[in-house]
Amino acid sequence: MAASSFQFLHAADIHLDSPLRGLSLRGAEAAAFTGASRQALDNLVSTAIAEKVAFVVIAGDIYDGDWRDFSTGHVFVRQMGRLARENIPVFMLRGNHDALSVISRDLPLPENVHNFSVRKVESVELPEIGVVLHGRGFAHRHVPENMALAYPPAREGQFNIGVLHTSLTGREGHEVYAPCTVADLERTGYDYWALGHIHQREVVRPQGPAIVFPGNLQGRHARETGAKGATLVRVVDGRIADMIALTLDAARFASLNLDLTGLSSPADLHGRLRVALAEAVEQADGRPLAVRLTLTGRTPLADHLRADPGQLREDVVALAAAAGDQVLVEKVSIRVEAPPTAMPAQLADFEQILAEVTADPAVRADIGATIRDLYGKAPKPVLKALGLDEADLEAVIAEALAEGEQAIIARLRDPAGEGSAS
């Protein structure tokens, strides 16, 4: 039977109940974010029902890792049950976060859900609409081989969809899993490749075949900014007519880089912050918003800001609260520089001495060892909540050294923390 006209939803990287990194330790102010992944899944299912899609594809990482308890699994089962009552099939596979070897708990899924095999590529037909889906999940978290090479050729006269969790040839910020090339996907002759793993939406190729990463359903930390969701694919007479990026996230992250060059008073700074925060709130479209703020540029305020970063953060929190009811300040980073000025005569040589000390390999090694020791002693849930892992340590050490040196100089230049306020 030749493929007919229909539409389907392509989602990936739901990471259900993923801890929102960097926010979990902030108590009540982060409450709006704690259920964001569950609400995003609810939005996906509600959209599938409203759009009357023929089926839903989820290309891996439904879960963030092994469940803390069965409630995570029950949430997913309930949502799949909603689709079952609407006679909407779901085709899903395991990715690196929810590989068979990772998830130790299990619950029976509704009969409308098909979980692709992790042992071999499996092909499933929907004869009533002339569709064939081909997919294989991950048995283990680390998959270095090219799984795409095992996918069979397209079935003639059918609309063929390949489902795969892969990094393709690699994407910044993502580890390599099941690597393959666009040519590897082309050779199958499929109409659409429903990919997962890359959290940024990307239409790798619009046709011949269409190759799409829908991005993750819900941002999880400050590096996953902007709208998140899934892709609605409309097929007319067996050919792709449209691919629509749907926004389905329940909370939003924003990274604001504010250049303070030319600003000379706290009042000027507060004015610039108000404008930036108002714009970020508007772009969040009514969703709870977590903001990471980075201040850059050359300004006379530099020493004042570095001398009392705690006051700066509280100022930003207050301004954020005024900008919106659901705005959370995730982090404030000070990257400003002071205009060239002479140090006080009695400290003329101190800045050079301090620079030499912090550049000393032995000093850096000693400070690095201290930070690593603290890292080793810290509870793992705390580190995860803060968004820290082994790969972040070198950056943390370098940042601590740079900010420590700058804070000392700032305090010496502006011991009362007054800066240009007067």
C-alpha positions as CSV (number, residue, x, y, z in Angstrom):
1,M,0.0,0.0,0.0
2,A,1.3,3.4,-0.9
3,A,1.9,5.9,1.8
4,S,-1.1,8.2,2.4
5,S,-1.5,11.6,4.1
6,F,-0.9,11.8,7.8
7,Q,1.2,13.6,10.4
8,F,3.4,12.5,13.3
9,L,5.3,13.9,16.2
10,H,9.0,13.4,16.6
11,A,10.5,14.0,20.1
12,A,13.7,13.0,21.8
13,D,15.7,13.6,25.0
14,I,12.8,14.0,27.4
15,H,15.1,13.3,30.4
16,L,12.1,12.8,32.6
17,D,12.7,13.9,36.2
18,S,16.2,15.1,35.4
19,P,17.5,17.3,38.2
20,L,17.7,20.9,37.0
21,R,21.4,21.4,37.5
22,G,22.4,24.4,39.5
23,L,18.9,25.0,40.8
24,S,18.1,22.1,43.1
25,L,19.8,23.6,46.1
26,R,17.9,26.9,45.8
27,G,14.8,25.8,47.8
28,A,11.4,27.4,47.3
29,E,12.6,29.8,44.6
30,A,13.3,26.9,42.3
31,A,10.0,25.2,42.9
32,A,8.6,26.2,39.5
33,F,11.3,24.3,37.8
34,T,11.2,21.0,39.7
35,G,8.3,19.5,37.7
36,A,9.2,21.1,34.4
37,S,10.2,17.8,32.6
38,R,6.9,16.2,33.6
39,Q,4.9,19.2,32.4
40,A,6.8,19.2,29.1
41,L,5.9,15.5,28.6
42,D,2.3,16.4,29.4
43,N,2.4,19.2,26.8
44,L,3.8,16.7,24.2
45,V,1.0,14.2,24.8
46,S,-1.7,16.9,24.8
47,T,-0.3,18.2,21.5
48,A,-0.3,14.8,19.9
49,I,-4.0,14.3,20.9
50,A,-5.0,17.8,19.8
51,E,-3.2,17.4,16.4
52,K,-4.7,13.9,16.0
53,V,-1.3,12.6,14.9
54,A,-1.0,9.1,13.4
55,F,1.8,8.2,15.8
56,V,4.6,9.6,18.1
57,V,8.3,8.8,17.8
58,I,10.7,9.3,20.7
59,A,14.3,8.9,19.7
60,G,15.9,8.0,23.0
61,D,16.7,9.3,26.5
62,I,13.2,9.2,27.7
63,Y,14.8,9.0,31.2
64,D,17.8,10.9,32.5
65,G,19.2,7.8,34.2
66,D,18.1,5.1,36.6
67,W,14.9,6.0,38.4
68,R,15.2,7.3,42.0
69,D,11.8,5.6,42.6
70,F,9.0,4.2,40.6
71,S,7.1,7.5,40.4
72,T,9.2,8.5,37.4
73,G,8.1,5.3,35.5
74,H,4.5,5.8,36.5
75,V,4.4,9.3,35.1
76,F,5.5,8.0,31.7
77,V,3.1,5.1,31.8
78,R,0.2,7.4,32.6
79,Q,1.1,9.7,29.7
80,M,1.4,6.8,27.3
81,G,-2.0,5.6,28.6
82,R,-3.5,8.9,27.5
83,L,-2.3,8.2,24.0
84,A,-3.5,4.6,24.1
85,R,-7.0,5.8,24.8
86,E,-6.8,8.0,21.7
87,N,-5.4,5.0,19.6
88,I,-2.1,6.8,19.0
89,P,0.9,4.4,18.8
90,V,4.2,5.4,20.2
91,F,7.6,4.2,18.9
92,M,10.5,4.7,21.2
93,L,14.0,3.5,21.8
94,R,16.7,3.6,24.5
95,G,19.5,6.2,24.3
96,N,22.7,6.6,26.3
97,H,21.0,7.9,29.4
98,D,18.3,5.2,29.5
99,A,20.2,2.3,28.0
100,L,19.1,-1.2,29.0
101,S,22.2,-1.6,31.3
102,V,21.4,1.8,33.0
103,I,17.8,1.4,34.0
104,S,17.4,-1.2,36.7
105,R,13.6,-0.7,37.4
106,D,10.8,-1.6,35.0
107,L,7.1,-1.2,34.6
108,P,4.8,-2.7,31.9
109,L,3.9,-0.2,29.2
110,P,0.6,0.2,27.5
111,E,0.1,-1.9,24.4
112,N,0.3,1.2,22.1
113,V,4.0,1.6,23.0
114,H,6.6,-0.2,20.9
115,N,10.1,-0.2,22.4
116,F,12.6,-1.0,19.6
117,S,15.0,-3.9,20.3
118,V,18.5,-3.3,21.6
119,R,19.9,-6.4,20.0
120,K,19.3,-5.6,16.3
121,V,17.5,-3.2,14.0
122,E,13.8,-3.8,14.1
123,S,11.3,-2.8,11.4
124,V,7.6,-2.2,12.3
125,E,4.9,-1.6,9.7
126,L,1.8,0.5,9.9
127,P,0.0,-0.9,6.9
128,E,-3.1,1.2,7.2
129,I,-1.1,4.3,6.3
130,G,1.8,2.7,4.4
131,V,4.6,3.5,6.9
132,V,7.6,1.4,8.1
133,L,9.7,2.5,11.1
134,H,13.2,1.1,11.6
135,G,15.0,1.4,14.9
136,R,17.4,0.0,17.4
137,G,18.0,1.1,21.0
138,F,21.2,1.1,23.2
139,A,21.9,-2.0,25.2
140,H,24.8,-0.2,26.9
141,R,25.5,3.5,27.7
142,H,28.6,3.7,25.6
143,V,28.1,2.8,21.9
144,P,31.2,3.6,19.8
145,E,30.1,1.6,16.7
146,N,28.2,3.0,13.7
147,M,24.8,1.5,14.2
148,A,23.4,3.2,11.1
149,L,25.3,0.7,8.9
150,A,23.0,-2.1,10.1
151,Y,19.7,-0.4,9.1
152,P,18.0,-2.2,6.1
153,P,17.2,-0.5,2.8
154,A,13.9,1.3,2.5
155,R,10.8,-0.8,1.7
156,E,9.5,0.1,-1.7
157,G,6.2,1.9,-1.9
158,Q,6.2,2.8,1.8
159,F,7.1,5.9,3.8
160,N,10.3,4.8,5.6
161,I,11.4,6.4,8.9
162,G,14.7,5.6,10.6
163,V,14.9,6.2,14.4
164,L,18.3,6.5,15.9
165,H,20.1,8.0,18.9
166,T,23.4,9.4,17.5
167,S,25.8,12.2,17.6
168,L,26.3,12.0,13.8
169,T,29.8,13.3,13.1
170,G,29.9,15.1,16.4
171,R,28.3,18.3,17.9
172,E,29.8,20.7,20.4
173,G,28.9,19.9,24.0
174,H,27.8,16.4,23.3
175,E,29.7,13.1,23.7
176,V,30.1,10.8,20.8
177,Y,27.5,8.0,20.6
178,A,26.7,5.7,17.6
179,P,28.7,8.0,15.3
180,C,27.7,8.0,11.6
181,T,27.7,10.3,8.6
182,V,24.9,11.9,6.5
183,A,25.9,9.6,3.7
184,D,25.4,6.5,6.0
185,L,21.8,7.7,6.5
186,E,21.2,8.6,2.8
187,R,22.2,5.1,1.6
188,T,19.1,3.6,3.2
189,G,16.7,5.5,0.9
190,Y,14.5,6.4,3.9
191,D,12.2,9.4,3.7
192,Y,12.8,10.7,7.3
193,W,15.4,10.1,9.9
194,A,14.1,10.8,13.5
195,L,17.3,11.4,15.5
196,G,18.0,12.0,19.2
197,H,20.9,12.9,21.5
198,I,21.7,16.5,20.3
199,H,19.8,18.9,22.5
200,Q,19.7,21.8,20.1
201,R,17.1,21.6,17.4
202,E,18.7,21.1,14.0
203,V,17.4,20.2,10.6
204,V,20.5,18.5,9.3
205,R,18.8,18.0,5.9
206,P,15.3,19.1,4.9
207,Q,14.7,16.3,2.3
208,G,16.2,13.4,0.4
209,P,16.0,12.2,3.2
210,A,14.9,14.7,5.9
211,I,17.3,14.3,8.8
212,V,16.2,16.0,12.0
213,F,17.2,16.5,15.6
214,P,14.1,18.0,17.4
215,G,16.3,19.0,20.4
216,N,15.4,18.1,23.9
217,L,11.8,18.6,25.2
218,Q,12.8,20.7,28.2
219,G,16.0,22.6,29.0
220,R,17.9,21.3,32.0
221,H,20.5,23.9,32.8
222,A,21.8,27.4,31.9
223,R,23.6,26.1,28.8
224,E,20.4,24.8,27.3
225,T,18.7,28.1,26.6
226,G,15.8,29.2,24.4
227,A,12.6,27.4,23.4
228,K,12.5,23.6,23.5
229,G,10.1,21.1,22.1
230,A,9.4,18.6,19.3
231,T,8.9,18.5,15.5
232,L,5.5,18.0,13.9
233,V,5.9,16.3,10.5
234,R,3.1,16.5,7.9
235,V,3.1,14.0,5.1
236,V,0.9,14.5,2.0
237,D,0.5,11.7,-0.6
238,G,3.6,10.0,0.8
239,R,5.9,13.1,0.7
240,I,6.9,15.5,3.5
241,A,4.9,18.7,3.1
242,D,6.0,20.5,6.3
243,M,8.2,20.1,9.4
244,I,7.1,22.4,12.2
245,A,9.1,23.2,15.3
246,L,6.7,23.1,18.3
247,T,7.6,24.8,21.6
248,L,6.5,22.5,24.4
249,D,8.8,23.3,27.3
250,A,7.4,24.3,30.7
251,A,10.3,26.4,32.0
252,R,13.0,28.4,30.3
253,F,16.7,29.2,30.7
254,A,18.4,32.4,29.5
255,S,22.1,33.4,29.4
256,L,22.5,37.2,29.4
257,N,25.8,38.7,28.5
258,L,25.8,42.4,29.5
259,D,28.5,44.7,28.2
260,L,29.0,47.5,30.8
261,T,31.5,49.5,28.8
262,G,30.9,53.1,29.3
263,L,28.7,52.7,32.5
264,S,30.0,54.6,35.4
265,S,27.4,54.5,38.2
266,P,25.3,51.8,39.9
267,A,22.2,53.6,38.7
268,D,23.4,53.1,35.1
269,L,24.0,49.5,35.8
270,H,20.6,48.9,37.3
271,G,19.0,50.6,34.3
272,R,20.8,48.3,31.9
273,L,19.8,45.2,34.0
274,R,16.2,46.2,34.1
275,V,16.0,46.4,30.3
276,A,17.9,43.1,29.8
277,L,15.7,41.2,32.3
278,A,12.5,42.6,30.9
279,E,13.5,41.5,27.4
280,A,14.4,38.0,28.7
281,V,11.0,37.7,30.5
282,E,9.2,38.7,27.4
283,Q,11.0,36.0,25.3
284,A,10.1,33.4,27.9
285,D,6.5,33.7,26.9
286,G,5.1,33.5,30.4
287,R,7.2,30.6,31.5
288,P,9.3,30.4,34.7
289,L,12.7,31.8,33.8
290,A,16.2,31.0,35.2
291,V,18.8,33.6,34.2
292,R,22.6,33.3,34.1
293,L,24.1,36.7,34.0
294,T,27.6,37.5,32.8
295,L,28.9,41.1,33.1
296,T,31.7,42.1,30.7
297,G,33.4,45.2,29.3
298,R,35.7,47.9,30.7
299,T,34.0,50.1,33.3
300,P,34.9,52.2,36.3
301,L,32.5,50.0,38.2
302,A,34.8,47.0,37.9
303,D,36.5,47.3,41.3
304,H,33.3,48.2,43.0
305,L,31.5,45.1,41.7
306,R,34.4,42.8,42.4
307,A,34.8,44.1,45.9
308,D,31.3,43.1,46.9
309,P,29.9,40.4,44.6
310,G,27.3,39.4,47.3
311,Q,25.7,42.8,47.1
312,L,25.7,42.6,43.3
313,R,23.9,39.3,43.3
314,E,21.2,40.6,45.8
315,D,20.7,43.6,43.5
316,V,20.2,41.4,40.5
317,V,17.8,39.1,42.4
318,A,15.7,42.2,43.4
319,L,15.6,43.5,39.9
320,A,14.7,40.1,38.6
321,A,11.8,39.9,41.1
322,A,10.6,43.2,39.8
323,A,10.8,42.0,36.2
324,G,8.6,38.9,36.7
325,D,7.0,36.7,39.3
326,Q,8.8,33.6,38.2
327,V,12.4,34.8,37.5
328,L,15.2,33.0,39.2
329,V,18.8,34.2,39.1
330,E,20.9,31.1,38.5
331,K,24.3,32.7,38.5
332,V,26.0,36.1,38.3
333,S,29.6,36.1,36.8
334,I,31.8,39.2,36.9
335,R,34.1,39.4,33.8
336,V,34.5,43.2,33.7
337,E,37.8,45.1,33.6
338,A,38.7,48.4,35.2
339,P,40.1,51.2,33.0
340,P,43.8,51.5,33.3
341,T,44.7,53.3,36.5
342,A,47.7,53.6,38.7
343,M,47.7,51.7,41.9
344,P,48.1,53.7,45.1
345,A,51.8,54.5,45.7
346,Q,52.0,52.2,48.7
347,L,50.7,49.3,46.6
348,A,52.7,50.1,43.5
349,D,54.4,46.8,43.3
350,F,51.7,44.6,44.9
351,E,49.7,44.0,41.7
352,Q,52.8,42.6,40.0
353,I,53.8,40.5,43.0
354,L,50.2,39.1,43.2
355,A,50.3,38.3,39.4
356,E,53.6,36.4,39.8
357,V,52.3,34.5,42.8
358,T,49.1,33.3,41.1
359,A,51.1,32.4,38.0
360,D,53.5,30.2,40.1
361,P,52.9,26.6,39.0
362,A,53.4,25.4,42.6
363,V,50.8,27.8,43.9
364,R,48.3,26.9,41.2
365,A,48.9,23.2,41.8
366,D,48.4,23.7,45.6
367,I,45.1,25.5,45.0
368,G,44.0,23.0,42.4
369,A,44.7,20.1,44.9
370,T,42.6,21.8,47.5
371,I,39.7,22.2,45.1
372,R,40.0,18.6,44.0
373,D,40.1,17.5,47.6
374,L,36.9,19.4,48.3
375,Y,35.3,17.9,45.2
376,G,36.2,14.4,46.3
377,K,34.6,15.0,49.7
378,A,31.4,16.6,48.5
379,P,28.3,14.4,48.3
380,K,27.6,13.4,44.7
381,P,24.0,14.6,44.7
382,V,25.3,18.1,45.7
383,L,27.8,18.1,42.9
384,K,25.1,17.0,40.4
385,A,22.7,19.7,41.6
386,L,25.4,22.3,41.1
387,G,26.1,21.0,37.6
388,L,29.7,20.0,38.4
389,D,31.5,17.0,37.1
390,E,35.1,15.9,36.5
391,A,35.3,17.8,33.2
392,D,34.4,21.0,34.9
393,L,37.2,21.0,37.5
394,E,39.9,22.6,35.5
395,A,37.6,25.4,34.5
396,V,36.5,25.8,38.2
397,I,40.2,26.0,39.3
398,A,41.1,28.6,36.6
399,E,38.1,30.7,37.4
400,A,38.8,30.6,41.2
401,L,42.4,31.8,40.6
402,A,41.4,34.6,38.2
403,E,38.5,35.8,40.3
404,G,40.5,35.6,43.5
405,E,43.3,37.8,42.1
406,Q,40.9,40.3,40.7
407,A,38.8,40.5,44.0
408,I,42.0,41.2,46.0
409,I,43.0,44.0,43.7
410,A,39.5,45.4,43.7
411,R,39.3,45.4,47.5
412,L,42.6,47.1,47.8
413,R,41.6,49.8,45.3
414,D,38.1,50.2,46.9
415,P,38.3,49.1,50.5
416,A,35.0,50.7,51.4
417,G,33.2,49.1,48.5
418,E,32.0,52.5,47.3
419,G,33.3,52.6,43.8
420,S,31.6,55.3,41.7
421,A,28.5,55.3,43.9
422,S,29.2,58.7,45.4
